[in-house]
Structure formats: structure tokens, C-alpha cells
Amino acid sequence: MKWLAPQLRKAGEVVSGFGFPIKYQGDPNQEFPFFKVGDMNAPGNERCMSVVVNTVSTETLKILKAKTFPKGTVIFPKIGAAIATNKKRMLIRPSVVDNNIMGIVPGEELNEWYLFYWMQQFDLRNVSNIGPVPSMRKSEVERLNIPLPPPSEQRRIVKTLDQADTLRKRCAEASAKAARILPALFYEIFSDPATNSKGLPVVRIGELVEQVERRDPSLQAELPFTYIDIAGVSGLLGVITDAKSLRGAAAPGRARQIIRVNDVIISTVRPYLRATALVPEEYDNQICSTGFCVLRAKAGIGFGYLYALSRLQWFTDQLNARARGASYPAVTDADIFNLRVPRQSNKDALMRFDQQVLNVLVLLAKQRNLATKIDSLYEVLLRRAFTGDLTAKWREAHMKELLAEMEAQAKALGS
């Protein structure tokens, strides 16, 4: 049984937004939400547009010659670099959108969530022009063909993808909870550096670390090594995510610092000041950029303290406050070494905390691997959903009813 594949203009209505002058913005207490492209980035709006910043009244809509789009409209950016972000969101109440947004209002034969999931796997760049300012034409979107199974099969697809998406959300929530463990442990043992509520001795970071060695390019011209640059550390995750295999002669001038297992590397250049990582065993005796400040705990004790400290928002704020320079604001190693922090002097306590940090990092790595697998599975399901593979067995078991639905569907689309 082959699905229908009508153009979007037959399965729904493609709509564009309206101009939103600044003088009408900023009122949160009117009848209708008025969404801008930036609102799609707001926490809470990752799927449905539930967080509202701007609202307008019926009277304002008349002045703007604008209209609301119904609940179930799927919206997306239609101009500029935002197209490449491929964001698609669902309106959950009658709302207005600005003229940088396009939307699809599903018709009676098109399930709104089926449309939403179909849009998730569609790349908006496929219907945008290439130029200094990318944009999308309504007519190009209207001509897109959408695979359209009978309504009951659409609902079956939505139910399956909802279950997969719920699993992704639970995994993301678990990862977020796990990421909060490290700061919580730090505050419990060492207190907040901003307040030092435990009254611990305050020391300079420089007093806690040893000097690191530097690579001599003239003596190691042909030796291969692994090189870690600032872009190779994730500020969000606090881990090394990328490294390059180089030979001495091909190394950039910044490839100077030799790092050891459990060193803490901290980017000194904005906007990467959040990029910190604990060096794992696989990068022991390798090289990092001079764009990092390397903290090597004295006698190998207290690396967990230094790493957890570097992951605190307080620490990032301190570096941002000290960054200097116009084009590329940066801090120096001295800026970091001179930061004064509360310090637990008990070596046994520090060693226990070192092990706790390693345990947390193992947990976080497992969470990331699980999330990657679940995301990959979701992408596979998403692709299979719109080829008919996902519901093939279910379709065979309900063939008679589906054929009747398809006949009615075809008539409705034809009319």
C-alpha cells in the first residue's frame, strides 16, 4: 500500500508572520503571544512555544494588520543564519509570529504532531536560497511533498515517536542531574568560594600547583604527538572532545605545554573561558596549546579540587571579570594563579575528593554515551517513520481499515 504524497499546500496552509514594531513589544499581559525567532531559544521552548515574553491585544492586531495562527501550527525561521539552526516549534495556543518566521497550519487530513515530527527530519536549507542572507520563499515550501499515511497510521507513528522522544527527555534530565553532582560535592566539602562559609584557610591557586614542562621543538622535530587546542575542549561538558595527531615539524607554534594525567587545563581566551578539562590517561605526556593555563596539583593530590573549582560558575565569572583586550579578551596564567580560594588542608579529605571526582566523571561519560545511543536510535526511528518501515507490521494487520481511510483522505485532499 503506497501512501499519498500531496504538496504541503494541499495538506495544510503555509503562512508567514507579521512585522512587530518595537513600540508594541514588551507587554506580557495581553491576549495573544507574539513570538520572535529568538523566543525559540528560550529555556522551556525546546519543543512547544510555552514561554511567552511578548503579547498583543486584539486592538493591536488590527493596527498591525496581523492575525493569529491556531494551536498546532508548526513554526520555523525563514530568513538569515537562523535557518541553518533547523529549529521547528509547535504553537500550543492561538499566537502571532513575526515576519522572520514561517509556519505550516495542518489541514484536517494532517495530524499536527505527525507534521511536527516530519519537520524534525527535514532540513530547512533544502528550500532556502544561497546568498549573503539566506531566505525561504513561501511558494517553495508549498511545493514540498509530504508522505501522508491514513490518519490512524499517522497517530500510530506519533505515538511511537512520542515514546522515543520521552526516553530522550528522561535521559537528558538524568544527565542534567548528574552534572549537578560535582558542584554540590564541592560546596559541601569546601563551601562556596564567594562566601567561604566554612571559614577554611584562603590560599592562592598558585600555591597549590607545580610548574609544567614545555616541549622543545628543536629537539623533538620529528616526534609524533597528540595536540589539544582550545576548540578541542567542551565548555558545556568540561571534557576534551577533540585532539589532533601531529608530528613535530607540522606543529603550530602554540603547541608547547606537556600535560600529564589529572592535570587541569583551563582556556585563557574569551569566549572559551568555560572550557576546562581534567586530562585523562589517554592524553598523558601529550601537548596542549599555550592558550591553556595548566594546573598540576602538587604531589598529585587535590586535582579533583582544582577541576571541580574550574567548573564552578563563580570561577568562570572571576576569569571574565579579569579578561583584557579588545579583539580577543583573555586572562593570563598569573590571573588564575593569583585567584584566592578556600582550601581544605587535610590530605586524606583531598584524596577522597579526588576519587569522588573521578567516579563522577565516569558516571557522566556513561550518561553521555547512553544519550548518544538514544539520540541515534531516535534519528533512525524518525527516518523509518516517513518511509513506511516503522509501521509496516501494524499496517498489514489493519489493511482493510486503512484502505477505507485512504479513500476518504484522497477525496478530502482532492476537494
Rosetta blueprint (number, residue, H / E / L):
1 M L
2 K L
3 W L
4 L E
5 A L
6 P L
7 Q E
8 L H
9 R H
10 K H
11 A H
12 G E
13 E E
14 V E
15 V E
16 S E
17 G L
18 F E
19 G L
20 F L
21 P L
22 I H
23 K H
24 Y H
25 Q L
26 G L
27 D L
28 P L
29 N L
30 Q L
31 E L
32 F E
33 P E
34 F E
35 F E
36 K L
37 V H
38 G H
39 D H
40 M H
41 N H
42 A L
43 P L
44 G L
45 N L
46 E L
47 R L
48 C E
49 M L
50 S L
51 V L
52 V L
53 V L
54 N L
55 T E
56 V E
57 S L
58 T H
59 E H
60 T H
61 L H
62 K H
63 I H
64 L H
65 K L
66 A L
67 K L
68 T L
69 F E
70 P L
71 K L
72 G L
73 T L
74 V E
75 I E
76 F E
77 P E
78 K L
79 I E
80 G H
81 A H
82 A H
83 I H
84 A H
85 T H
86 N L
87 K L
88 K L
89 R E
90 M E
91 L L
92 I L
93 R L
94 P L
95 S E
96 V E
97 V E
98 D E
99 N L
100 N L
101 I E
102 M E
103 G E
104 I E
105 V E
106 P E
107 G L
108 E L
109 E L
110 L L
111 N L
112 E H
113 W H
114 Y H
115 L H
116 F H
117 Y H
118 W H
119 M H
120 Q H
121 Q L
122 F L
123 D L
124 L H
125 R H
126 N H
127 V H
128 S E
129 N L
130 I L
131 G L
132 P L
133 V L
134 P L
135 S E
136 M E
137 R L
138 K H
139 S H
140 E H
141 V H
142 E H
143 R L
144 L L
145 N E
146 I L
147 P L
148 L E
149 P L
150 P L
151 P H
152 S H
153 E H
154 Q H
155 R H
156 R H
157 I H
158 V H
159 K H
160 T H
161 L H
162 D H
163 Q H
164 A H
165 D H
166 T H
167 L H
168 R H
169 K H
170 R H
171 C H
172 A H
173 E H
174 A H
175 S H
176 A H
177 K H
178 A H
179 A H
180 R L
181 I H
182 L H
183 P H
184 A H
185 L H
186 F H
187 Y H
188 E H
189 I H
190 F H
191 S L
192 D L
193 P L
194 A L
195 T L
196 N L
197 S L
198 K L
199 G L
200 L L
201 P L
202 V E
203 V E
204 R E
205 I H
206 G H
207 E H
208 L H
209 V E
210 E E
211 Q L
212 V L
213 E L
214 R E
215 R L
216 D L
217 P L
218 S L
219 L L
220 Q L
221 A L
222 E L
223 L L
224 P E
225 F E
226 T E
227 Y E
228 I E
229 D L
230 I H
231 A H
232 G H
233 V E
234 S E
235 G L
236 L L
237 L L
238 G L
239 V E
240 I E
241 T L
242 D L
243 A L
244 K E
245 S E
246 L E
247 R E
248 G H
249 A H
250 A H
251 A L
252 P L
253 G L
254 R L
255 A E
256 R E
257 Q E
258 I E
259 I E
260 R L
261 V L
262 N L
263 D L
264 V E
265 I E
266 I E
267 S E
268 T L
269 V E
270 R L
271 P L
272 Y L
273 L L
274 R L
275 A L
276 T E
277 A E
278 L E
279 V L
280 P L
281 E H
282 E H
283 Y H
284 D L
285 N L
286 Q E
287 I E
288 C E
289 S E
290 T L
291 G L
292 F E
293 C E
294 V E
295 L E
296 R E
297 A E
298 K H
299 A H
300 G H
301 I L
302 G L
303 F H
304 G H
305 Y H
306 L H
307 Y H
308 A H
309 L H
310 S H
311 R L
312 L L
313 Q H
314 W H
315 F H
316 T H
317 D H
318 Q H
319 L H
320 N H
321 A H
322 R H
323 A L
324 R E
325 G L
326 A L
327 S L
328 Y L
329 P L
330 A E
331 V L
332 T L
333 D H
334 A H
335 D H
336 I H
337 F H
338 N L
339 L L
340 R E
341 V E
342 P E
343 R L
344 Q L
345 S L
346 N L
347 K H
348 D H
349 A H
350 L H
351 M H
352 R H
353 F H
354 D H
355 Q H
356 Q H
357 V H
358 L H
359 N H
360 V H
361 L H
362 V H
363 L H
364 L H
365 A H
366 K H
367 Q H
368 R H
369 N H
370 L H
371 A H
372 T H
373 K H
374 I H
375 D H
376 S H
377 L H
378 Y H
379 E H
380 V H
381 L H
382 L H
383 R H
384 R H
385 A H
386 F L
387 T L
388 G L
389 D L
390 L L
391 T L
392 A H
393 K H
394 W H
395 R H
396 E H
397 A H
398 H L
399 M H
400 K H
401 E H
402 L H
403 L H
404 A H
405 E H
406 M H
407 E H
408 A H
409 Q H
410 A H
411 K H
412 A H
413 L H
414 G H
415 S L
